[in-house]
Amino acid sequence: MKKIAILIASLGFAATALPVAANAAPYPQGQWQNINQRQANLYNRIDQGIRSGALNRVEASRLKAEFRQLNNLEAQYRRSRPGLTIAERRDLDRRFDGLSQRIRIQKHDRQGRRY
C-alpha cells in the first residue's frame, strides 16, 4: 500500500512539474517569439555588450539608433488602420533578425576590448 501511495504522489508531482519545465525552456530556433520579448532580448544584448566591453562607444550608439528606428517602425505599424498585419510582422521579424546578426558581429569583432 505504501508503494502505491508513493507512486501516486510521484506521478502527481511529475504532472505538475512538467508544464513548469516546458515553460522555462527557451524558444527553439525558428519558433515564434513575441515582439516585446525580441525587443527586450536585443536591448539586453546591446547593454550586456557595453558593460562587458565587447561593444565600443561607436558600435553601441549605431546599434541603439537602429534599435530605436525599429521601435518607431513598430509603433507606426501598430498605429496604422488594421493594426499590425502579418506582412508587417514578417517585415519586423526580418529587420530584428538583421539587427540581431549585426549585434553578434559587432560583439565578436574584438574591437574596443582591453587586453
RAQUI-V452156 format. One record per helix or strand of 2 or more residues. SS is the DSSP state (a for helix, b for strand). FROM is the first residue (numbers start at 1). TO is the last residue. If there is no record, write none. Layout:
ss->[SS,SS]
from->[FROM,FROM]
to->[TO,TO]
This chain:
ss->[a,a,a,a]
from->[2,35,57,86]
to->[24,52,79,107]
